Structures are given as structure tokens and as C-alpha cells.
Amino acid sequence: MKFTSDRIGNYIAQSASTIFLLENQIGEIQRACTLIVKTIKSGHTVLTCGNGGSAAEAMHMAEEFTGKYRHPRRALPAVCLAADATAMSCIANDWDFSQVFSRQVEALARKGDVLVMFTTSGNSENCIKAAKAMRKAGGKVIGLLGKDGGKCKPLCDLALVVEADATNHIQEAHQVILHLILEAIEAEFA
């Protein structure tokens, strides 16, 4: 099948309709923003995780906290658990890949911290274990999930579920939520 202008238009329409569904979750998105702002203001840390493209979104969030989104401000405490290849390969080798995030949560998380996990299926075993480890540490869990939220949904204090089947469109909607969180951070800390 050729990559035609109709195909491009259909892709844009599908992406836009998935993103448009976020309007049904404005309250939940606002609660996630408030929780993250309160976490930072109380001197705690935001941890992020995800696999593949979701790992890239988790890295994007953490780097925008420690760097800046649009305007200069103080650096904010955030760590992406998918960013350290040596930790991930060590844990995967010595235990297994399902523990690459939970071991880091066990080592780094403190009561009052927040874990933001990105998983388009909601069923990534390493995210499930990370959420359980965060709860055990006394932290909160925010899930940016897809499909029906999967097994991660009940483990979240706040679940933002993009109810779509296409991974790419779920990730595009997650990117919008991520930028809204950054808008909230900037409004509070810039």
C-alpha cells in the first residue's frame, strides 16, 4: 500500500480523535498535575518509567523537570528509571527484566514520592512490579495507560487511561498529558 495523502489524512484524523477523548479526563489530568506539584513542593521526587516509546516519554518527563520546559526555573527532582542502561542491564541479567524498575524503586523511592509510569497496554510486568514497589515504599502511582488500563490500573492512585487500541495514538495522547503536566509545573515553579 502506498503512502498517499488520504492515508496521511486518515492518520491525522485518528490521532486527533484519540487526543480529543482526553477532554473526558480533564478532572483526572488536573488531579495528576496537582499531585505532582504537591510532591515537588513537599521536597519529594518524581520517578518515571516505561518501555520502548513509553521509555522515551518517561525520559522526556524527567529531563523537562531537571532542565526546563519553556521558561528558566530551578531544577526539579525527577529520575527516569529507564534512562540508566547499566542499571537496567545489571538488574535484567542478575534477576530478570520484570524487575528493572522495581529494584530501582526499592533503592530510590521514599515515602511521599510519586512514580509516573507510561504503558500503552497497562500490562507491562516491569511496570506492575514498579507500582507495587512504590506502594510498599509509601509513594503514589500515576499511570498513563492505554486500552482498558490493564493490570496496572488498579495499582494506580490516579490512572489516566487512553481508551484506544493503536499504540501510536495512545503514545500521542500520552504526550499531550505529559505536556499538560509540564504546563502545570511551569505555572507553579517558573
trRosetta pair geometry for C-beta under 8 A, 3 or more apart (Angstrom, degrees):
i j d omega theta_ij theta_ji phi_ij phi_ji
1 7 7.4 130 147 -86 114 146
2 7 7.7 -170 103 -4 58 143
3 7 5.7 -116 -152 74 48 142
3 8 7.2 66 172 -52 84 91
4 7 4.8 104 54 4 72 100
4 8 7.2 -130 102 -2 44 86
5 8 5.4 -50 -149 36 38 115
5 9 6.3 40 152 -20 67 105
6 9 5.6 -55 -148 38 31 112
6 10 6.3 33 154 -20 65 105
7 10 5.7 -50 -145 35 31 112
7 11 6.5 35 154 -22 63 103
8 11 5.8 -54 -152 33 30 112
8 12 6.5 28 153 -17 64 106
9 12 5.8 -55 -149 37 32 111
9 13 6.3 31 154 -19 66 107
10 13 5.6 -55 -146 37 31 112
10 14 6.3 30 156 -18 66 106
11 14 5.9 -57 -149 37 29 108
11 15 6.3 28 155 -18 65 108
12 15 5.8 -56 -147 38 29 111
12 16 6.1 29 156 -19 65 110
13 16 5.8 -55 -144 39 28 111
13 17 6.3 26 158 -19 64 107
14 17 5.9 -55 -145 36 29 108
14 18 6.5 29 155 -19 63 106
14 166 7.0 34 154 30 130 159
14 169 5.9 -90 136 -89 96 141
15 18 5.9 -59 -153 35 30 110
15 19 6.4 24 154 -14 66 109
15 168 7.8 -62 -94 124 100 96
15 169 5.4 -149 -107 -119 59 91
15 172 5.2 -33 -151 103 104 167
16 19 5.8 -57 -146 41 31 109
16 20 6.0 39 153 -29 65 107
17 20 5.4 -47 -143 31 32 119
17 21 7.0 45 153 -29 59 95
18 21 6.0 -47 -164 18 34 115
18 162 6.5 46 178 -176 102 114
18 164 4.8 2 -126 -67 116 155
18 166 7.4 -102 -74 57 150 108
18 169 4.1 128 -6 167 169 116
18 170 7.2 -103 -180 -71 141 40
18 172 6.7 89 87 74 128 111
18 173 5.2 -108 136 -52 100 122
19 22 5.9 -31 -177 1 49 116
19 169 8.0 -119 -37 -171 73 86
19 172 6.4 -74 -64 123 106 102
19 173 5.1 -168 -95 -100 60 80
19 176 5.5 111 -141 -26 106 156
20 23 6.2 -21 175 -3 56 112
21 24 5.8 -30 179 15 64 114
21 25 7.9 41 135 -1 71 103
21 162 7.1 113 85 -148 122 70
21 163 6.7 -116 155 49 151 89
21 164 7.5 163 36 -49 152 104
21 173 7.4 -22 60 -122 97 144
22 25 5.5 -68 -161 46 55 103
22 26 7.5 93 144 -65 73 63
22 29 7.0 50 -180 -51 102 142
22 162 7.4 -24 -77 -106 87 89
22 173 5.9 175 -57 -159 116 105
22 176 6.1 -127 -27 100 169 136
22 177 6.8 -156 -134 -66 135 90
23 26 6.1 -2 -160 -42 44 105
25 28 4.5 -50 -172 45 88 115
25 29 5.5 95 124 -28 90 95
25 160 6.0 111 164 -140 149 84
25 161 7.9 176 -89 48 148 59
26 29 5.7 -56 -145 37 30 112
26 30 6.3 31 155 -20 65 107
27 30 5.7 -56 -149 36 29 111
27 31 6.4 30 152 -19 64 105
28 31 5.5 -51 -147 35 34 113
28 32 6.5 37 151 -21 65 102
28 158 6.4 156 -167 -167 90 100
28 159 7.7 -42 -169 77 139 45
28 160 5.7 161 127 -95 121 81
29 32 5.7 -51 -152 33 33 113
29 33 6.5 35 150 -19 64 104
29 160 6.4 74 -84 -114 71 132
29 177 6.0 -132 -123 -132 110 91
29 180 5.7 0 174 113 126 150
29 181 8.0 -120 -171 -61 85 75
30 33 5.6 -51 -149 35 34 114
30 34 6.3 35 152 -20 66 106
31 34 5.6 -52 -146 37 32 113
31 35 6.3 35 155 -21 65 105
31 158 5.8 -168 110 -121 112 138
32 35 5.8 -53 -147 35 30 111
32 36 6.4 27 156 -16 64 107
32 142 5.2 101 -136 -142 104 137
32 158 5.1 178 -84 129 84 148
32 160 6.2 -28 -45 -44 151 126
32 177 7.6 13 80 -177 154 110
32 181 6.5 -63 121 -94 107 106
33 36 6.0 -60 -150 38 29 108
33 37 6.3 27 154 -18 65 108
33 180 6.7 -89 -71 134 124 89
33 181 5.5 -161 -99 -118 79 60
33 183 8.0 -38 -125 73 137 80
33 184 3.6 156 -163 -52 121 173
33 185 7.9 -128 -153 -39 87 64
34 37 5.8 -55 -145 38 30 111
34 38 6.2 29 157 -17 65 108
34 184 7.6 -98 -55 -172 43 146
35 38 5.8 -56 -146 39 28 110
35 39 6.3 35 152 -26 63 106
35 114 6.4 126 140 -104 104 147
35 140 6.3 -114 -179 113 130 159
35 142 6.7 159 86 -66 139 124
35 157 7.5 153 -137 105 160 127
35 158 6.4 -166 4 -7 157 148
36 39 5.5 -50 -149 31 32 117
36 40 6.6 28 155 -15 64 103
36 46 6.1 29 -144 -93 96 133
36 114 6.1 -122 -103 70 66 162
36 116 7.4 16 -94 -61 120 128
36 142 7.4 -36 -60 -14 100 158
36 181 6.0 39 38 -159 162 109
36 184 7.1 102 69 95 115 129
36 185 7.0 -57 120 -73 120 97
37 40 6.0 -58 -152 38 31 107
37 41 6.1 27 154 -16 67 111
37 184 6.0 -102 -53 146 119 109
37 185 6.7 -166 -89 -97 83 56
37 188 5.0 138 -139 -32 121 169
38 41 5.7 -56 -140 42 31 110
38 42 6.1 22 161 -14 66 112
39 42 6.2 -67 -149 40 23 103
39 44 4.6 -82 -175 76 77 115
39 45 7.6 -71 157 59 111 15
39 46 6.1 102 109 -69 140 85
39 112 6.8 153 -136 160 77 75
39 113 6.8 74 -161 -145 120 33
39 114 4.6 -68 -96 -10 163 119
39 140 7.4 -122 -82 40 125 122
40 43 8.0 64 175 -54 31 14
40 44 7.0 -97 -80 63 24 68
40 46 7.0 -24 -67 -28 91 108
40 65 7.9 -149 -98 -150 131 117
40 76 5.3 -17 -138 -158 132 117
40 77 6.9 167 -125 43 80 85
40 185 7.4 76 1 -129 163 96
40 188 7.9 124 75 106 130 139
40 189 7.2 -52 126 -64 145 137
41 188 7.5 -87 -61 167 112 136
42 112 6.0 -115 111 -177 130 129
43 112 7.9 22 76 126 75 142
44 77 7.3 -147 126 81 30 133
44 110 6.8 -143 -133 76 93 104
44 112 4.2 -142 -85 125 143 99
44 113 4.8 -160 178 -87 112 54
44 114 7.1 97 121 -5 125 79
44 139 8.0 160 -178 -120 137 100
45 77 4.2 -84 -108 134 80 117
45 78 6.6 162 -169 -91 78 33
45 79 6.4 13 172 5 127 100
45 108 7.5 -84 90 155 150 103
45 109 7.8 -140 72 -119 112 54
45 110 7.3 86 25 31 105 99
45 113 4.9 -12 62 -125 76 110
45 114 7.8 -155 100 36 45 65
46 61 7.6 -100 131 141 130 114
46 62 7.3 -164 100 -102 100 74
46 65 6.3 -168 55 -89 127 167
46 76 7.7 23 18 136 116 107
46 77 6.9 138 20 104 70 70
46 78 4.4 -17 70 -109 98 89
46 79 7.7 167 89 25 54 58
46 113 7.2 178 -84 -169 25 81
46 114 5.2 -17 -115 70 71 98
46 115 7.9 147 -166 -97 56 22
46 116 6.2 10 -175 -4 103 112
47 78 7.4 173 -83 -157 26 61
47 79 5.4 -19 -114 68 71 89
47 80 7.8 139 -167 -103 56 23
47 81 5.9 42 -179 -37 103 108
47 104 7.7 165 -158 122 135 106
47 105 6.5 140 123 -104 166 81
47 108 6.6 127 -92 102 133 126
47 109 6.3 -66 -14 -85 148 95
47 113 6.2 45 -7 158 103 124
47 114 7.1 -174 29 93 71 46
47 115 4.8 -26 74 -106 103 70
47 116 7.2 173 86 23 48 66
47 134 7.5 -157 60 -102 131 121
47 139 7.9 29 23 161 117 165
48 58 3.8 170 142 -161 109 88
48 59 7.5 -164 97 -54 130 27
48 61 5.0 147 -89 73 161 125
48 62 5.1 -139 27 -48 128 103
48 78 6.7 24 -10 -178 108 104
48 79 7.3 -176 24 92 74 43
48 80 4.8 -31 70 -110 102 70
48 81 6.7 -164 82 11 45 81
48 82 7.5 -65 111 14 82 98
48 115 7.4 153 -91 -162 28 57
48 116 4.8 -21 -106 69 81 94
48 117 7.2 161 -159 -86 53 38
48 118 7.3 23 -175 -8 97 100
49 55 7.4 -26 -173 -110 49 71
49 58 5.4 39 -132 -138 3 159
49 80 7.1 143 -82 -165 46 63
49 81 4.3 -21 -86 55 102 116
49 82 5.5 127 -141 -34 62 97
49 101 4.5 52 -138 -123 159 137
49 115 6.9 -12 11 -169 106 102
49 116 7.9 159 23 85 60 52
49 117 5.1 -17 66 -114 89 83
49 118 7.3 -163 95 28 44 73
49 126 7.5 -125 159 126 134 102
49 127 6.3 176 106 -105 117 81
49 130 5.5 -96 49 -161 160 174
50 53 7.8 -62 139 93 125 45
50 54 3.0 -127 175 133 125 93
50 55 4.6 -157 89 -67 81 42
50 56 7.7 -74 89 29 125 45
50 57 5.9 6 45 59 164 94
50 58 4.1 175 15 -26 104 122
50 82 6.0 -59 55 -29 57 152
50 117 6.3 146 -70 -168 74 61
50 118 3.5 -15 -85 66 137 96
50 119 6.2 -163 -127 -66 82 61
50 124 7.9 117 -146 35 51 168
50 127 7.2 27 -105 -84 47 122
51 54 5.5 30 51 59 49 110
51 55 5.5 11 -135 -40 12 102
51 82 7.2 -167 -87 -114 38 137
51 119 7.1 45 22 -111 95 83
51 124 5.6 180 1 -132 130 147
51 126 7.0 110 -60 54 117 125
51 127 7.6 -102 -15 -38 102 108
52 55 5.9 129 43 10 19 101
52 56 7.6 -44 134 -4 42 95
53 56 5.4 -46 -157 29 42 116
53 57 6.8 42 146 -17 66 99
53 120 7.8 27 73 -28 110 130
53 167 7.5 118 47 154 139 110
53 171 5.2 -22 130 -119 131 153
54 57 5.4 -47 -150 35 41 113
54 58 6.4 45 148 -20 66 101
54 118 3.8 -173 -166 114 99 106
54 119 5.8 70 -164 -89 169 38
54 120 6.2 -145 -60 -21 124 87
54 171 6.8 -122 -74 -108 69 102
54 174 7.4 -20 -117 118 82 171
55 58 5.4 -51 -148 37 35 114
55 59 6.3 37 151 -19 66 103
55 80 7.7 101 -170 174 71 120
55 82 3.8 -142 -144 155 103 158
55 118 7.7 -161 -57 69 27 118
56 59 5.6 -51 -147 37 32 112
56 60 6.3 40 150 -26 63 104
57 60 5.3 -47 -146 31 34 117
57 61 6.6 37 154 -21 63 100
57 118 4.8 140 83 -115 124 174
57 144 7.6 -105 129 86 142 147
57 171 6.7 -152 -47 -153 136 90
57 174 5.6 7 -151 124 163 124
57 175 6.5 -117 -116 -82 114 70
57 178 6.0 -138 -168 -62 100 152
58 61 5.9 -50 -153 31 31 111
58 62 6.6 24 154 -12 64 107
58 80 5.0 128 134 -140 92 105
58 81 7.4 -53 155 41 142 72
58 82 5.3 89 80 23 136 125
58 83 8.0 -139 110 -41 100 89
58 116 7.2 170 -124 98 84 92
58 117 7.5 -7 -96 -134 123 40
58 118 5.3 -144 -55 17 91 119
59 62 6.0 -60 -148 41 32 106
59 63 6.1 25 159 -15 69 111
59 80 4.6 72 -98 -153 55 174
59 82 6.3 -93 -53 79 93 104
59 83 5.3 124 -109 -82 101 102
60 63 6.2 -61 -144 40 25 105
60 64 6.3 24 159 -19 62 110
60 175 8.0 -1 90 -123 161 83
60 178 6.4 45 101 169 119 151
61 64 6.0 -63 -153 35 27 109
61 65 6.8 26 153 -20 64 105
61 78 6.8 -126 128 177 82 147
61 80 7.3 133 65 -84 84 105
61 116 6.3 -92 130 89 165 142
61 178 5.6 -113 -80 -146 98 110
61 181 7.1 6 -132 86 110 138
61 182 7.7 -143 -129 -62 68 101
62 65 5.7 -55 -155 31 35 112
62 66 6.5 14 158 -3 69 108
62 78 4.2 -166 -136 131 69 110
62 79 6.0 20 -141 -175 135 5
62 80 3.8 -134 9 -41 152 93
62 83 7.0 -104 70 -32 149 141
63 66 6.0 -60 -141 48 35 99
63 67 5.3 13 164 2 72 119
63 80 7.5 -21 -32 -19 77 130
64 67 6.0 -58 -120 58 25 96
64 68 7.1 -34 -161 120 60 14
64 69 5.0 49 -170 -83 110 76
64 182 5.3 -42 144 -112 146 126
64 185 7.8 121 128 67 105 152
65 75 7.5 71 138 -173 64 64
65 76 4.2 -92 -176 79 88 104
65 77 7.1 -46 146 75 127 19
65 78 3.5 80 68 4 150 138
65 185 6.9 -102 -106 -157 76 161
66 75 5.0 18 -155 -159 55 104
66 76 6.7 -116 -75 58 40 57
66 77 7.8 47 -84 -113 84 21
66 78 5.8 -128 -37 52 87 93
67 75 7.5 17 -64 -116 16 88
68 71 6.6 -128 -178 78 123 29
68 72 5.8 -52 -107 -104 157 37
68 73 6.2 137 -119 32 101 80
69 182 4.3 147 -109 175 142 117
69 183 7.6 -159 151 -70 160 39
69 185 6.7 130 -23 79 138 113
69 186 5.1 -93 54 -62 135 122
70 186 6.3 24 38 -121 95 155
70 190 8.0 -13 71 -104 83 143
71 186 6.1 106 36 -154 104 114
71 190 4.4 53 85 -147 128 129
72 190 7.5 106 77 -147 40 82
73 76 7.8 10 112 -35 113 101
73 186 7.1 -171 -15 -128 148 64
73 189 4.8 95 174 129 147 91
73 190 4.6 -95 -67 -108 126 48
74 189 6.7 -102 46 178 86 111
76 185 6.8 -104 2 -165 169 125
76 189 6.5 3 -68 -174 125 174
79 83 7.7 -129 -179 33 65 126
79 108 6.5 -93 72 172 156 156
80 83 4.1 86 86 -23 108 114
81 84 7.5 -55 -163 25 37 98
81 87 7.9 -99 -165 102 67 138
81 100 7.5 136 149 132 105 81
81 101 4.8 84 128 -128 146 82
81 104 4.6 155 -138 88 110 150
81 105 7.1 -19 -95 -52 151 75
81 108 8.0 -161 -92 38 100 145
81 130 7.1 162 75 -126 166 139
82 88 7.0 44 -142 -74 48 139
82 100 8.0 64 -104 128 64 122
82 101 7.5 -19 -63 -86 75 102
84 87 4.0 41 109 17 121 113
84 88 6.3 152 91 -15 67 86
84 104 7.8 148 47 -106 127 141
85 88 5.7 -58 -143 42 32 110
85 89 6.0 24 163 -14 69 110
86 89 6.2 -57 -139 41 27 102
86 90 6.0 30 159 -21 63 110
87 90 5.8 -58 -145 37 27 112
87 91 6.2 20 161 -13 65 110
87 100 7.5 114 125 -164 83 82
87 103 7.9 -170 175 95 100 114
87 104 6.1 67 157 -83 140 116
88 91 6.1 -59 -145 40 26 105
88 92 6.0 24 159 -17 64 113
88 100 4.7 34 -137 -157 76 126
89 92 5.7 -53 -138 42 31 112
89 93 5.9 29 160 -19 64 111
90 93 6.0 -64 -147 40 23 107
90 94 5.9 2 165 -2 65 116
91 94 6.2 -63 -132 48 25 98
91 95 5.6 -25 -178 34 67 109
91 97 8.0 101 108 -113 89 33
91 99 5.6 -134 168 102 112 91
91 100 4.8 143 88 -110 129 58
91 103 4.8 -171 -126 42 134 150
91 104 7.5 -83 -49 -37 157 87
92 95 7.3 -65 -114 64 13 72
92 96 6.4 9 -150 -177 53 25
92 97 4.4 25 -125 -84 102 67
92 99 7.8 173 -86 60 46 79
92 100 5.5 1 -58 -75 88 110
95 98 8.0 -102 126 60 105 74
95 99 4.5 -37 110 53 140 144
95 103 6.9 164 19 -57 152 137
96 99 5.9 89 62 11 64 100
97 100 5.7 -16 -160 -25 52 115
97 126 6.3 -74 143 -64 72 127
98 102 7.8 4 136 10 66 123
98 125 4.2 -46 -127 122 105 119
98 126 5.1 -153 -149 -74 39 71
98 129 5.8 100 157 -9 86 145
99 102 5.1 -73 -147 52 64 106
99 103 5.1 63 155 -29 97 104
99 126 6.9 -107 -23 -122 11 87
99 129 6.1 -78 -103 125 55 158
100 103 6.9 -51 -144 30 16 107
100 104 7.3 8 155 -8 51 112
100 126 5.3 -6 42 -145 89 139
101 104 5.8 -64 -156 41 37 108
101 105 6.2 39 150 -22 72 105
101 117 7.8 73 175 -109 162 115
101 126 5.0 109 13 161 107 97
101 127 6.6 32 45 -90 157 42
101 129 6.8 137 70 83 92 93
101 130 3.6 -30 117 -78 121 125
101 133 7.7 179 118 39 78 138
102 105 5.4 -49 -144 35 36 114
102 106 6.3 42 153 -23 65 103
102 126 7.1 -138 -13 -161 90 65
102 129 3.9 -68 -47 135 138 102
102 130 4.9 -131 -70 -81 65 50
102 132 7.0 -3 -118 65 123 90
102 133 4.1 150 -149 -27 83 143
103 106 5.6 -51 -151 34 31 116
103 107 6.5 25 151 -15 63 108
103 133 8.0 -104 -41 -116 20 165
104 107 5.6 -56 -146 40 35 109
104 108 5.7 -1 166 7 71 118
104 130 7.9 -7 59 -118 91 104
105 108 6.5 -74 -129 52 22 88
105 109 4.7 7 -171 -14 69 128
105 115 6.5 -6 -113 -87 122 137
105 130 5.3 139 -28 -150 141 74
105 133 4.0 117 90 110 131 125
105 134 5.3 -84 -162 -66 139 73
105 137 6.4 -138 158 -15 93 144
105 139 7.9 -126 -164 37 107 141
106 109 7.2 -10 -68 31 12 101
106 133 5.4 -80 -56 -163 79 127
106 136 8.0 -5 -100 84 81 124
106 137 7.2 -160 -109 -67 40 117
109 113 4.9 -142 -150 61 79 144
109 115 7.1 -30 -102 -57 134 105
109 133 7.2 135 26 132 144 93
109 134 5.7 -145 -137 -119 167 69
109 137 4.0 66 107 135 119 167
109 139 5.2 -86 -174 -20 122 143
110 113 5.3 104 55 -24 65 113
110 137 6.8 -112 -115 168 7 112
110 138 7.5 -34 155 69 42 107
110 139 7.3 94 80 -67 35 107
111 137 6.6 -153 -69 148 53 69
111 138 3.3 -18 -111 101 87 136
111 139 6.6 -153 -131 -60 30 62
112 138 7.0 1 -18 121 52 102
112 139 6.6 -41 55 -106 19 72
113 134 7.4 -112 91 -149 100 98
113 137 7.1 -21 46 119 113 127
113 139 4.2 -37 71 -113 75 129
113 140 7.7 -157 100 30 42 70
114 139 6.0 -173 -84 180 27 106
114 140 4.8 -21 -112 69 81 96
114 141 7.4 165 -161 -86 66 23
114 142 6.2 23 178 -3 113 106
115 130 6.2 -179 -173 147 151 104
115 131 6.7 -163 91 -102 141 55
115 134 4.2 -95 -4 -95 137 157
115 139 6.0 93 -14 119 90 133
115 140 7.3 -167 27 93 69 48
115 141 5.0 -15 66 -112 101 72
115 142 7.1 -176 91 31 51 66
116 142 4.7 -15 -109 70 73 107
116 143 8.0 172 -157 -86 50 23
116 144 6.9 32 178 -9 91 103
117 127 4.7 125 -178 -150 142 109
117 130 6.2 140 -87 89 134 131
117 131 6.5 -77 -1 -65 151 96
117 141 6.9 -8 6 -164 110 97
117 142 7.4 166 23 85 64 55
117 143 5.4 -19 66 -114 94 69
117 144 7.1 -162 94 32 45 72
117 152 6.8 -127 95 -158 135 142
118 144 4.8 -14 -108 70 70 111
118 174 5.8 86 -139 -169 111 148
119 122 5.4 135 104 -81 110 30
119 123 7.2 -173 153 30 131 36
119 124 4.5 -134 -131 9 131 118
119 127 4.7 -103 -52 2 142 173
119 143 7.1 -42 34 -159 97 99
119 144 7.6 136 25 82 51 63
119 145 5.9 -5 72 -115 80 69
119 146 7.2 -126 115 16 53 89
119 150 7.2 -80 115 48 120 143
119 152 5.8 123 58 -15 138 160
120 145 7.5 130 -130 -170 17 43
120 146 3.8 5 -165 13 56 144
120 147 7.2 84 155 -14 63 92
120 162 7.9 -42 -135 60 71 116
120 167 4.7 71 147 -134 162 80
120 170 4.4 116 -137 97 100 144
120 171 6.2 -42 -80 -55 125 82
120 174 7.7 -96 -85 -30 82 140
121 124 6.3 121 58 -39 108 75
121 146 6.3 -13 -58 66 20 103
121 147 6.1 15 -142 8 43 134
121 150 5.4 67 138 -61 66 151
122 143 7.1 66 -121 170 89 136
122 145 4.2 46 -85 -157 104 117
122 146 6.3 -151 -27 52 93 56
122 147 6.1 -124 13 55 115 102
122 148 7.0 -112 44 75 152 55
122 149 4.7 137 -128 163 161 28
122 150 2.4 161 101 28 99 110
122 151 6.4 153 138 34 84 50
122 152 4.4 -132 -163 33 73 105
122 153 5.8 10 -164 -35 135 87
122 161 7.4 6 -73 -119 139 100
123 128 7.4 0 -160 -47 37 120
123 150 4.0 -124 -50 -162 77 140
123 151 5.2 81 -114 16 69 100
123 152 7.0 -127 -66 -15 30 92
124 127 4.1 68 80 10 106 111
124 128 6.8 -176 89 -13 53 83
124 152 7.4 17 41 -52 76 128
125 128 5.5 -50 -147 33 35 115
125 129 6.4 30 156 -14 66 105
126 129 5.9 -51 -145 40 33 109
126 130 6.3 40 152 -24 63 106
127 130 5.4 -50 -144 35 34 115
127 131 6.4 38 155 -22 65 101
127 143 7.9 95 166 -123 125 103
127 152 5.6 -20 121 -95 116 131
128 131 5.9 -54 -153 32 28 110
128 132 6.7 25 151 -15 62 107
128 151 5.5 -3 -100 109 127 117
128 152 5.9 -120 -86 -83 70 75
128 155 6.6 141 -143 -4 63 162
129 132 5.6 -54 -148 38 35 112
129 133 6.2 36 153 -20 67 106
130 133 5.6 -56 -147 38 31 111
130 134 6.3 33 153 -22 65 105
131 134 5.7 -53 -147 33 30 112
131 135 6.6 31 154 -18 63 104
131 141 4.7 60 -139 -131 89 158
131 143 7.3 -3 -95 -72 133 111
131 152 6.1 147 -27 -144 155 83
131 155 3.9 80 135 138 141 132
131 156 6.8 -67 -140 -70 134 61
132 135 5.8 -53 -150 35 32 111
132 136 6.4 33 151 -19 64 107
132 155 6.4 -66 -61 -142 66 133
133 136 5.5 -54 -149 37 33 114
133 137 6.3 32 151 -18 65 107
134 137 5.6 -56 -148 38 33 111
134 139 4.4 -74 -177 71 88 113
134 140 7.4 -45 149 77 119 16
134 141 5.2 123 88 -71 140 99
135 138 7.8 55 178 -65 31 18
135 139 7.2 -95 -77 62 26 65
135 141 6.6 -42 -56 -20 86 122
135 155 7.0 -113 -32 -167 135 87
140 157 4.5 -51 -159 17 93 154
140 158 7.6 30 167 6 114 97
141 155 6.1 -28 90 133 160 81
141 156 4.9 -118 109 -123 102 56
141 157 5.4 133 53 3 64 86
141 158 7.7 -173 99 36 54 64
142 156 6.4 65 -135 -157 20 108
142 157 6.8 -48 -71 61 57 90
142 158 4.8 -11 -116 69 79 103
142 159 7.8 176 -161 -83 48 33
142 160 7.2 20 178 -1 91 103
143 149 7.2 87 112 -151 139 89
143 152 5.1 150 -128 139 148 117
143 153 6.6 -136 76 -99 156 45
143 155 7.5 93 -49 78 135 84
143 156 3.9 -90 0 -86 112 142
143 158 7.3 -177 27 94 67 55
143 159 4.6 -6 60 -119 111 74
143 160 6.7 -172 93 32 59 65
143 161 7.7 19 107 -70 106 73
144 160 5.2 -15 -110 70 60 109
144 162 7.7 25 180 -13 76 104
144 174 4.7 98 159 -132 131 104
144 177 5.8 172 -121 85 122 146
144 178 7.5 1 -92 -58 165 85
145 149 4.6 66 118 -126 152 58
145 150 6.4 -150 -162 27 125 95
145 152 5.7 -176 -98 80 127 123
145 153 6.1 -81 19 -76 176 83
145 156 7.6 -118 -28 -33 127 153
145 159 5.8 -12 12 -166 129 96
145 160 6.8 152 25 78 74 51
145 161 4.7 -25 78 -106 104 72
145 162 7.1 -173 93 21 49 70
146 149 7.9 172 68 -77 21 33
146 150 8.0 30 67 -13 60 111
146 161 7.0 143 -108 -160 12 67
146 162 5.0 -25 -111 65 70 94
146 163 7.9 154 -167 -91 51 21
146 164 6.4 -58 -159 60 97 75
146 167 7.0 96 127 -116 174 54
146 170 3.6 9 -109 -147 132 149
146 174 7.8 -63 -62 -49 99 115
147 150 6.3 63 72 -44 118 91
147 161 7.7 -70 71 -168 40 103
147 163 7.1 25 174 -135 16 49
147 164 7.3 -75 -79 73 41 37
147 165 6.3 59 -103 -105 83 54
147 170 7.5 -24 -30 -91 61 147
148 153 7.4 -69 129 -30 66 150
148 161 7.0 3 -178 -170 22 141
148 163 7.0 46 -92 -122 47 87
149 152 6.5 -127 169 71 71 80
149 153 3.0 51 149 -69 124 130
149 156 8.0 -106 -166 16 115 133
149 159 5.5 39 -136 172 127 141
149 161 4.3 -55 -71 -101 95 132
150 153 6.2 143 63 -14 47 95
151 154 7.4 -54 -172 31 44 96
151 155 7.4 32 142 -8 66 117
152 155 5.5 -76 -161 44 47 112
152 156 6.3 51 149 -37 80 105
152 159 7.5 145 117 -118 87 115
153 156 6.0 -58 -156 18 32 114
153 159 4.7 50 -140 -128 73 162
153 161 6.6 9 -105 -74 117 127
156 159 4.0 120 75 -66 147 86
160 177 5.7 127 139 -136 155 156
162 169 7.6 -165 152 121 132 78
162 170 4.6 152 88 -136 133 75
162 173 4.3 133 -117 86 141 144
162 174 6.6 -96 -19 -52 141 76
164 169 5.1 -87 136 97 155 117
164 170 5.3 -165 69 -69 108 82
164 173 7.2 135 13 -1 135 143
166 169 4.2 58 85 17 111 108
166 170 6.6 178 89 -14 55 84
167 170 5.6 -57 -147 36 31 114
167 171 6.3 30 156 -18 67 106
168 171 5.8 -56 -150 37 30 110
168 172 6.5 32 151 -21 64 105
169 172 5.4 -46 -146 33 37 115
169 173 6.5 37 154 -16 65 102
170 173 5.9 -58 -154 38 31 108
170 174 6.3 36 147 -22 65 105
171 174 5.3 -48 -145 34 35 117
171 175 6.5 45 151 -26 63 98
172 175 5.6 -46 -155 26 33 116
172 176 7.1 36 147 -18 61 98
173 176 5.6 -47 -156 29 41 113
173 177 6.7 40 147 -15 67 101
174 177 5.6 -53 -151 38 37 111
174 178 6.2 44 149 -24 67 104
175 178 5.4 -49 -146 35 32 117
175 179 6.5 31 154 -16 64 104
176 179 5.9 -56 -150 38 31 108
176 180 6.5 33 150 -20 64 105
177 180 5.6 -54 -149 35 34 113
177 181 6.5 38 151 -21 65 101
178 181 5.7 -52 -153 32 32 112
178 182 6.6 29 149 -15 64 106
179 182 5.4 -51 -147 39 38 114
179 183 6.4 47 149 -26 66 98
180 183 5.4 -44 -148 29 36 116
180 184 6.7 37 151 -18 62 100
181 184 5.7 -54 -156 34 34 112
181 185 6.5 36 147 -20 66 104
182 185 5.4 -48 -144 35 37 115
182 186 6.2 37 156 -19 66 104
183 186 5.8 -57 -149 38 29 110
183 187 6.4 33 152 -23 63 106
184 187 5.6 -53 -148 32 31 113
184 188 6.5 19 157 -10 64 109
185 188 6.1 -69 -154 42 28 104
185 189 5.8 -25 171 23 69 118
186 189 6.7 -76 -121 55 23 80
186 190 4.6 26 -171 -35 70 123
187 190 7.1 -2 -75 18 12 108
